[in-house]
Amino acid sequence: MRRLFIFAMAGLLAACAQQVPVKLYSGNELPPAQVVRVELPQTLEVLNINGQPAPAANRMLGNGNRELHLQPGEYRINTYYKNGFDIDGGLSHEVVRSKSTTFHVKGQAGDLWKLEFDEPENLAQARELKNRFIGWASNTRTGERVPSEAGAAQVSLLTQLLGAGGGMPIADDAAVAPLEELRPAPRVAPTASSAEVASRTLPHDEAVLTTLQQIWLLLGEDSRKTFLEWASQ
């Protein structure tokens, strides 16, 4: 009976040690061949993905690497290094947080990307990451290796808690959209018919001219350029 209990506990510990993939797309769960998998070490914390807070990406369900499952597409994964080190034989400890760095992943269905960097071997090496932290994203299928873009400042504890996406926190199970879905739709030039409608409906007097002149003074350089391009059509 004791031996059976030991085997059961060993199986339970082995199951706990395995990381459960984090689903970051909407809809039903898909097999690995239909999603993009992104693997990252437990010392790498995610600030946001494509500017969207993704707290589920930092969820720890084991002691190994984490694996994120995303729908195929392009992603900018903003991360930082965080790890604790014992000092004076464990009498105290220091938690090191690095500058942020952004990994660029453009994955197809079935791809496995790994977010990697030179892991510090001691506290002194970890402290160096406060000034410069870069890594690379590796596509295990194609062998492609994309260097990350170093951030501008060390990540503070407040930034870690609030996120750095510039938006409101979202639920852990919220989906993260690829970049191509977040880009604004291309500007559509007004058609000739709309200009004809405007010419028939707007009054032709000095008041309209004065209003247009005032609006022109309020426009920025880019807006004026866009207006002139439209008017020349």
Backbone bond lengths (Angstrom), bond angles and torsions (degrees), N, CA, C in turn:
res aa  C-N    CA-C-N  psi(-1)  N-CA   C-N-CA  omega(-1)  CA-C   N-CA-C  phi
1 M - - - 1.461 - - 1.527 110.40 -
2 R 1.330 115.84 -40.97 1.458 120.48 179.84 1.520 110.25 -64.18
3 R 1.349 115.52 -40.21 1.457 119.27 -179.70 1.525 110.26 -65.11
4 L 1.328 116.92 -38.33 1.462 120.50 178.14 1.522 110.66 -63.91
5 F 1.330 116.21 -38.78 1.467 119.97 178.36 1.510 110.81 -64.85
6 I 1.339 118.17 -40.18 1.460 122.05 179.94 1.527 110.29 -64.20
7 F 1.349 116.04 -43.15 1.467 119.29 178.66 1.528 110.95 -63.22
8 A 1.327 116.22 -39.04 1.465 120.24 -179.54 1.522 110.57 -65.57
9 M 1.340 116.51 -42.94 1.457 119.71 179.29 1.520 111.15 -65.82
10 A 1.334 116.80 -38.19 1.465 120.13 178.82 1.526 110.85 -63.27
11 G 1.346 115.65 -40.81 1.464 118.78 178.04 1.507 112.03 -65.99
12 L 1.344 116.42 -37.59 1.457 120.27 179.12 1.518 111.21 -66.08
13 L 1.332 117.56 -41.98 1.459 121.25 179.09 1.523 111.21 -65.53
14 A 1.326 116.28 -38.10 1.469 119.75 178.52 1.520 110.72 -65.01
15 A 1.314 116.72 -38.65 1.467 120.27 179.18 1.515 110.56 -67.25
16 C 1.349 117.24 -39.51 1.458 120.85 179.64 1.516 111.70 -66.93
17 A 1.348 116.29 -29.23 1.464 120.29 -178.05 1.517 111.89 -73.73
18 Q 1.325 117.92 -18.21 1.463 121.13 -178.62 1.517 109.88 -86.71
19 Q 1.325 115.66 133.47 1.454 120.63 179.22 1.521 111.00 -78.90
20 V 1.308 115.98 137.96 1.455 121.62 174.59 1.527 107.87 -90.67
21 P 1.338 119.73 127.77 1.464 120.90 -179.79 1.527 111.57 -56.90
22 V 1.324 115.98 143.39 1.463 122.44 179.58 1.522 109.03 -96.49
23 K 1.313 117.26 117.47 1.460 123.38 -178.41 1.526 109.60 -83.85
24 L 1.346 117.34 118.52 1.462 122.50 -177.96 1.531 111.43 -122.39
25 Y 1.313 116.54 36.22 1.465 121.23 175.76 1.526 107.52 -136.52
26 S 1.317 116.08 159.51 1.457 120.53 -177.63 1.531 110.88 -85.04
27 G 1.318 115.32 163.93 1.456 119.76 177.81 1.510 113.10 90.32
28 N 1.317 114.74 -170.47 1.459 121.15 -179.37 1.531 111.63 -69.61
29 E 1.318 114.88 157.34 1.464 120.19 179.42 1.524 109.94 -68.54
30 L 1.336 115.43 133.95 1.459 122.33 -177.80 1.521 110.24 -108.94
31 P 1.333 117.62 155.24 1.467 120.36 176.08 1.527 110.70 -68.03
32 P 1.333 118.21 157.37 1.467 121.25 -178.79 1.527 113.94 -54.36
33 A 1.319 118.27 -29.48 1.464 120.85 -178.17 1.522 112.49 -69.25
34 Q 1.341 118.22 -12.34 1.457 121.26 -177.67 1.525 113.25 -109.85
35 V 1.318 117.63 3.84 1.467 120.86 -179.37 1.528 109.57 -128.56
36 V 1.332 115.32 170.86 1.462 122.06 172.23 1.522 107.61 -99.32
37 R 1.322 115.93 124.61 1.460 120.72 178.56 1.520 109.75 -100.09
38 V 1.323 115.77 133.71 1.465 121.67 178.63 1.520 108.17 -123.81
39 E 1.320 116.30 117.48 1.471 121.41 -178.41 1.524 109.38 -103.56
40 L 1.345 116.09 134.94 1.456 120.39 178.94 1.520 109.87 -142.30
41 P 1.333 117.32 148.48 1.470 120.22 -178.41 1.519 110.91 -71.32
42 Q 1.338 116.20 161.91 1.455 121.26 -176.39 1.524 111.99 -69.42
43 T 1.341 118.73 -16.06 1.464 121.07 178.63 1.525 112.12 -87.11
44 L 1.323 117.65 2.22 1.456 121.82 179.36 1.526 108.59 -106.48
45 E 1.333 117.03 117.94 1.459 122.86 -179.28 1.532 109.84 -101.68
46 V 1.312 116.54 139.84 1.461 122.02 -179.09 1.526 109.75 -95.26
47 L 1.337 116.60 123.12 1.460 121.91 174.57 1.528 110.69 -82.09
48 N 1.328 115.90 -49.09 1.456 120.56 177.99 1.520 109.00 -163.51
49 I 1.311 115.76 164.57 1.460 122.56 176.23 1.518 107.41 -126.80
50 N 1.322 116.29 118.84 1.479 121.63 -174.93 1.523 111.52 55.15
51 G 1.337 116.14 35.96 1.453 120.89 179.80 1.509 114.32 77.82
52 Q 1.322 118.20 0.24 1.457 121.91 -178.96 1.532 109.89 -101.46
53 P 1.339 118.30 124.00 1.469 119.47 175.82 1.523 110.29 -56.70
54 A 1.319 116.09 137.14 1.469 121.02 -178.89 1.524 109.08 -138.48
55 P 1.333 117.82 70.99 1.467 120.58 -177.31 1.515 113.53 -59.64
56 A 1.330 117.99 -27.71 1.464 119.90 179.38 1.519 111.84 -63.34
57 A 1.335 117.39 -23.53 1.464 120.39 -178.77 1.517 112.37 -66.75
58 N 1.326 117.41 -17.25 1.464 121.43 -179.80 1.526 112.54 -103.04
59 R 1.319 115.65 7.33 1.461 119.41 -178.20 1.524 110.08 -69.88
60 M 1.333 116.80 125.40 1.463 122.16 -178.63 1.524 109.40 -103.91
61 L 1.343 116.21 116.33 1.458 121.89 178.24 1.528 111.54 -117.22
62 G 1.309 115.84 10.30 1.462 121.23 179.47 1.512 109.34 -167.86
63 N 1.314 117.38 -165.10 1.460 119.76 -177.58 1.522 112.18 -117.35
64 G 1.320 117.69 16.49 1.461 120.39 179.17 1.509 111.53 -110.16
65 N 1.323 116.37 -164.07 1.450 121.47 177.26 1.526 110.87 -65.67
66 R 1.334 116.02 148.08 1.463 120.58 175.64 1.521 108.92 -90.26
67 E 1.333 116.53 151.99 1.459 122.06 178.77 1.520 109.03 -130.16
68 L 1.336 115.75 121.06 1.456 122.30 178.78 1.521 109.00 -99.31
69 H 1.317 116.62 138.75 1.458 121.91 176.45 1.531 108.88 -111.76
70 L 1.334 116.16 120.96 1.458 123.03 -177.02 1.518 109.86 -126.66
71 Q 1.322 116.02 157.16 1.458 117.70 174.56 1.530 108.96 -72.79
72 P 1.328 119.13 151.47 1.467 120.98 -178.98 1.522 111.40 -53.89
73 G 1.324 115.92 140.98 1.455 120.97 -179.90 1.513 111.45 152.44
74 E 1.328 114.84 -164.48 1.467 122.48 -175.53 1.520 109.92 -106.80
75 Y 1.346 116.00 137.22 1.461 120.62 -177.14 1.527 110.68 -140.26
76 R 1.325 115.05 143.33 1.463 122.64 170.72 1.532 106.30 -114.82
77 I 1.331 115.24 110.74 1.455 121.45 -173.41 1.524 108.56 -103.76
78 N 1.330 116.03 108.78 1.460 122.46 -176.70 1.525 109.12 -89.50
79 T 1.329 117.02 120.48 1.458 121.25 -171.82 1.534 111.24 -136.10
80 Y 1.331 114.87 174.32 1.463 121.20 171.15 1.521 108.45 -152.67
81 Y 1.309 115.55 160.42 1.466 122.57 178.47 1.515 109.50 -89.44
82 K 1.342 116.44 136.49 1.460 121.16 175.65 1.521 109.05 -144.81
83 N 1.320 114.97 128.49 1.467 119.00 178.86 1.523 108.98 -159.51
84 G 1.321 115.92 152.21 1.455 121.66 178.43 1.523 111.61 -105.65
85 F 1.337 116.44 144.24 1.463 122.47 -179.10 1.522 109.56 -129.90
86 D 1.354 115.39 138.21 1.458 120.93 175.86 1.525 110.36 -75.70
87 I 1.331 115.12 144.33 1.463 121.98 178.49 1.522 108.35 -124.91
88 D 1.330 116.15 140.38 1.475 122.36 178.79 1.519 111.48 56.62
89 G 1.316 115.36 48.59 1.459 119.85 176.25 1.509 114.07 69.47
90 G 1.310 117.23 24.78 1.450 120.17 178.28 1.512 114.39 95.54
91 L 1.350 118.52 3.02 1.466 120.87 178.63 1.527 111.49 -68.24
92 S 1.324 116.27 -27.79 1.463 121.31 175.73 1.521 107.79 -147.94
93 H 1.306 116.55 177.23 1.450 119.32 -179.92 1.529 109.84 -149.34
94 E 1.316 115.00 162.88 1.467 121.59 179.61 1.526 108.72 -134.46
95 V 1.330 116.09 131.18 1.460 122.16 176.35 1.528 108.13 -98.89
96 V 1.321 116.54 123.13 1.459 122.37 -178.46 1.522 109.23 -102.16
97 R 1.331 116.10 126.54 1.466 122.68 173.40 1.521 108.14 -117.95
98 S 1.310 116.16 128.43 1.461 120.72 -174.27 1.515 111.32 -91.18
99 K 1.332 114.95 179.97 1.455 120.36 165.31 1.523 108.32 -65.36
100 S 1.308 115.77 161.12 1.460 118.90 177.26 1.528 110.01 -82.34
101 T 1.311 115.44 156.91 1.455 121.68 174.24 1.524 107.83 -144.19
102 T 1.324 116.47 147.24 1.462 121.52 -175.07 1.511 110.61 -113.07
103 F 1.331 116.16 121.16 1.462 122.46 177.15 1.527 109.13 -92.66
104 H 1.328 115.69 138.88 1.466 121.41 -179.77 1.525 108.49 -108.34
105 V 1.324 115.58 120.30 1.468 122.32 -179.49 1.518 108.61 -124.84
106 K 1.314 116.66 127.24 1.468 121.96 174.16 1.517 106.21 -127.32
107 G 1.332 115.78 96.50 1.448 120.02 -168.53 1.508 114.82 -113.48
108 Q 1.324 114.15 150.25 1.454 122.18 173.50 1.531 108.85 -102.79
109 A 1.316 115.84 166.20 1.460 120.33 179.32 1.523 110.29 -57.22
110 G 1.314 117.15 130.19 1.456 122.59 179.96 1.513 114.35 93.38
111 D 1.330 118.31 -9.28 1.464 121.08 -179.42 1.527 110.93 -71.19
112 L 1.328 115.01 147.11 1.458 122.36 170.59 1.523 107.75 -121.19
113 W 1.328 116.35 114.27 1.458 122.40 176.29 1.520 108.95 -104.53
114 K 1.345 116.08 141.47 1.458 121.33 176.71 1.525 109.17 -117.20
115 L 1.346 116.24 128.11 1.460 121.54 175.04 1.523 107.50 -90.85
116 E 1.324 116.13 116.30 1.458 120.71 -170.47 1.526 110.97 -129.84
117 F 1.318 115.00 159.25 1.467 122.59 174.70 1.523 107.51 -162.23
118 D 1.316 116.78 168.49 1.464 121.22 177.52 1.527 108.60 -75.53
119 E 1.311 116.40 103.02 1.463 122.18 -176.32 1.530 110.52 -66.37
120 P 1.338 119.19 127.23 1.468 121.38 177.91 1.523 111.20 -62.40
121 E 1.323 115.58 142.17 1.460 120.34 179.40 1.517 112.65 -94.87
122 N 1.339 117.12 -14.00 1.455 120.08 -179.02 1.528 109.32 -154.90
123 L 1.341 115.97 178.06 1.456 121.67 -176.41 1.523 111.65 -64.27
124 A 1.327 117.61 -39.75 1.464 120.40 -178.41 1.527 110.74 -61.94
125 Q 1.322 117.51 -43.26 1.456 120.52 178.49 1.527 111.49 -66.84
126 A 1.331 115.85 -36.55 1.465 119.29 179.31 1.527 111.11 -65.53
127 R 1.324 117.17 -37.72 1.463 120.34 -179.83 1.529 111.44 -63.05
128 E 1.321 117.22 -28.71 1.457 120.24 179.22 1.533 112.18 -65.00
129 L 1.333 116.60 -24.03 1.454 119.97 -179.76 1.531 112.24 -71.39
130 K 1.345 116.81 -13.19 1.460 119.10 176.92 1.526 110.96 -66.78
131 N 1.323 116.45 -25.77 1.466 121.05 -178.85 1.520 112.61 -97.53
132 R 1.329 116.79 -28.59 1.468 119.52 -178.03 1.526 108.74 -157.55
133 F 1.325 115.64 120.33 1.453 120.26 178.79 1.519 109.44 -135.85
134 I 1.313 116.63 114.50 1.459 122.21 177.17 1.526 108.56 -136.48
135 G 1.311 115.55 161.14 1.454 121.62 177.26 1.511 109.35 -152.87
136 W 1.320 116.09 -149.21 1.460 120.07 179.51 1.528 109.04 -158.61
137 A 1.331 114.65 154.96 1.460 121.91 175.23 1.516 108.08 -108.26
138 S 1.329 116.97 127.71 1.462 122.17 -176.41 1.521 110.65 -114.26
139 N 1.326 116.09 129.99 1.461 122.38 174.64 1.524 107.72 -91.56
140 T 1.328 117.17 112.64 1.462 120.30 -175.15 1.523 112.47 -70.82
141 R 1.331 117.40 -18.68 1.469 120.13 -179.91 1.524 111.90 -82.57
142 T 1.338 116.68 -44.04 1.470 120.58 -175.19 1.511 113.39 -101.01
143 G 1.335 117.45 -16.72 1.453 120.39 -175.97 1.526 113.14 83.65
144 E 1.333 117.35 1.32 1.468 120.92 179.58 1.525 109.98 -63.31
145 R 1.339 114.96 141.10 1.468 120.72 -179.56 1.531 108.01 -133.02
146 V 1.332 116.46 117.27 1.467 121.91 -174.72 1.526 109.24 -113.25
147 P 1.353 118.93 116.73 1.468 120.63 178.11 1.522 111.47 -63.61
148 S 1.323 115.93 147.17 1.457 120.46 177.74 1.527 110.20 -82.34
149 E 1.325 115.73 166.18 1.458 122.27 178.42 1.527 108.40 -104.57
150 A 1.331 116.31 120.30 1.461 120.63 -176.98 1.515 110.96 -67.01
151 G 1.346 115.66 142.60 1.458 120.77 178.25 1.508 111.36 -79.39
152 A 1.341 115.09 178.43 1.453 120.58 -172.96 1.523 113.42 -99.98
153 A 1.303 119.00 -15.60 1.456 119.83 -174.55 1.520 110.17 -150.17
154 Q 1.344 114.65 156.54 1.452 120.11 176.04 1.526 109.40 -66.81
155 V 1.308 117.29 141.54 1.452 121.84 -179.14 1.526 109.32 -79.59
156 S 1.321 116.48 123.72 1.456 121.30 178.82 1.524 110.10 -89.41
157 L 1.317 115.69 166.84 1.461 120.45 177.92 1.523 110.50 -64.56
158 L 1.355 117.27 -36.77 1.463 120.59 178.91 1.519 110.72 -64.20
159 T 1.337 116.50 -42.57 1.464 120.22 177.52 1.513 110.43 -62.48
160 Q 1.326 116.40 -39.27 1.457 120.35 179.20 1.527 110.90 -61.60
161 L 1.324 117.34 -41.50 1.458 120.93 -176.56 1.524 112.14 -74.50
162 L 1.337 116.64 -37.76 1.465 120.44 -175.93 1.510 112.74 -89.36
163 G 1.344 117.82 -18.44 1.457 120.82 -174.99 1.508 109.71 84.55
164 A 1.337 117.29 166.82 1.455 121.58 -177.60 1.505 111.62 -127.86
165 G 1.311 117.61 29.28 1.450 120.06 -178.90 1.504 113.89 -90.18
166 G 1.333 117.40 -9.63 1.434 120.11 -179.19 1.520 113.33 79.52
167 G 1.323 117.52 -0.07 1.463 120.57 -178.52 1.508 110.52 -117.76
168 M 1.324 116.05 -178.72 1.447 120.60 179.30 1.524 110.05 -77.68
169 P 1.347 118.06 147.64 1.457 119.54 176.81 1.522 110.69 -58.86
170 I 1.315 115.47 147.80 1.452 120.05 180.00 1.516 109.12 -122.95
171 A 1.323 116.28 169.03 1.455 121.18 -177.24 1.511 111.28 -64.79
172 D 1.341 115.55 151.49 1.461 120.32 -178.07 1.521 112.05 -57.86
173 D 1.324 117.39 -33.01 1.454 119.57 -174.74 1.530 112.26 -94.64
174 A 1.349 117.99 11.43 1.467 120.31 179.90 1.520 109.81 -70.53
175 A 1.326 115.34 147.21 1.458 120.77 -178.59 1.518 110.30 -79.00
176 V 1.324 115.34 152.56 1.460 122.60 174.97 1.522 107.72 -109.97
177 A 1.321 117.02 122.63 1.467 121.14 -176.77 1.516 110.44 -86.62
178 P 1.333 118.06 145.19 1.463 120.80 175.06 1.521 110.56 -68.29
179 L 1.331 116.35 161.96 1.460 121.21 -175.12 1.521 112.45 -58.77
180 E 1.334 117.17 -37.90 1.462 119.38 -176.05 1.523 112.23 -64.13
181 E 1.328 117.66 -23.58 1.456 120.57 177.22 1.520 112.05 -84.39
182 L 1.342 116.71 -18.71 1.457 120.86 -177.98 1.517 112.74 -92.83
183 R 1.335 117.63 -18.99 1.463 119.92 -178.49 1.523 109.74 -67.92
184 P 1.349 117.36 140.70 1.474 119.56 -179.91 1.514 111.46 -66.18
185 A 1.329 115.55 150.66 1.457 120.70 178.70 1.524 109.70 -65.86
186 P 1.332 118.10 146.48 1.467 120.64 -179.94 1.516 111.32 -60.53
187 R 1.339 113.77 145.53 1.460 119.57 179.68 1.531 110.09 -68.60
188 V 1.325 115.92 132.98 1.456 121.40 179.40 1.518 108.83 -102.48
189 A 1.339 116.60 122.68 1.463 120.89 -179.45 1.518 110.58 -66.85
190 P 1.326 117.28 142.38 1.471 119.50 177.94 1.520 110.99 -59.68
191 T 1.293 115.77 142.73 1.459 120.24 179.48 1.522 110.57 -83.41
192 A 1.324 115.53 164.90 1.461 120.48 179.38 1.514 111.06 -61.81
193 S 1.330 115.72 -34.26 1.460 118.91 -178.08 1.519 111.38 -64.73
194 S 1.372 116.92 -37.37 1.457 118.96 179.27 1.517 110.99 -66.92
195 A 1.351 117.03 -37.10 1.463 119.97 177.20 1.522 110.92 -65.32
196 E 1.328 116.40 -38.01 1.461 119.66 179.11 1.524 111.04 -65.89
197 V 1.356 115.17 -38.53 1.462 119.15 178.28 1.516 110.43 -63.55
198 A 1.337 116.30 -41.19 1.461 120.26 179.90 1.515 111.34 -63.92
199 S 1.336 116.65 -40.29 1.464 119.91 -179.40 1.520 111.67 -65.92
200 R 1.325 117.60 -27.08 1.455 120.50 -178.94 1.519 112.28 -85.17
201 T 1.352 116.27 -26.29 1.462 119.45 -173.12 1.523 113.40 -99.20
202 L 1.352 118.60 -30.79 1.455 120.32 -177.99 1.519 110.79 -78.41
203 P 1.331 118.51 138.11 1.466 120.65 177.26 1.524 111.05 -71.66
204 H 1.314 118.38 146.81 1.461 123.14 -178.42 1.525 108.40 -105.61
205 D 1.334 116.92 83.42 1.453 120.02 178.26 1.523 109.71 -144.82
206 E 1.358 115.80 178.36 1.453 121.58 -176.25 1.527 112.22 -65.52
207 A 1.323 117.52 -29.60 1.469 120.16 -179.28 1.515 111.35 -63.73
208 V 1.341 116.33 -40.80 1.458 120.29 178.31 1.520 110.32 -64.92
209 L 1.338 116.99 -42.65 1.460 120.91 179.49 1.522 111.03 -61.68
210 T 1.321 116.81 -42.46 1.470 120.53 179.20 1.525 111.18 -64.02
211 T 1.324 115.99 -40.70 1.470 120.08 178.66 1.519 111.03 -63.15
212 L 1.337 116.92 -43.37 1.455 120.59 179.05 1.520 110.97 -63.28
213 Q 1.325 117.20 -39.20 1.461 120.22 179.13 1.525 111.20 -64.10
214 Q 1.332 116.43 -39.48 1.461 120.05 178.85 1.531 111.28 -67.03
215 I 1.347 115.43 -39.63 1.470 118.95 177.82 1.518 110.44 -64.41
216 W 1.316 116.89 -39.71 1.473 121.31 179.67 1.521 110.89 -59.88
217 L 1.336 117.40 -40.06 1.457 120.68 179.98 1.525 112.22 -66.90
218 L 1.332 116.14 -26.29 1.465 120.34 -179.45 1.519 112.77 -83.78
219 L 1.340 117.82 -17.46 1.460 121.20 -177.01 1.514 111.72 -74.01
220 G 1.327 115.67 147.62 1.451 121.30 173.18 1.522 110.48 -80.93
221 E 1.343 115.25 175.20 1.465 119.88 -176.82 1.525 111.92 -60.98
222 D 1.353 116.80 -43.46 1.466 120.15 -179.39 1.525 111.30 -65.16
223 S 1.338 116.68 -40.32 1.456 119.79 -179.54 1.527 111.28 -66.42
224 R 1.339 116.80 -37.96 1.463 119.50 177.65 1.527 111.23 -64.44
225 K 1.326 115.58 -41.22 1.458 120.06 179.36 1.525 110.61 -61.84
226 T 1.345 116.05 -43.41 1.464 120.39 179.38 1.525 111.10 -63.22
227 F 1.345 116.09 -40.43 1.458 119.72 -179.82 1.532 111.35 -65.11
228 L 1.335 116.43 -41.89 1.463 120.14 179.76 1.526 111.30 -65.14
229 E 1.347 116.07 -37.80 1.469 118.71 177.37 1.518 110.57 -63.93
230 W 1.331 116.90 -39.89 1.467 120.76 178.57 1.515 111.20 -67.20
231 A 1.345 116.30 -41.98 1.467 119.75 -177.22 1.525 112.88 -67.10
232 S 1.354 115.94 -25.75 1.466 118.88 -177.75 1.524 112.55 -80.60
233 Q 1.338 117.01 -6.75 1.467 119.82 -177.64 1.527 111.30 -80.33
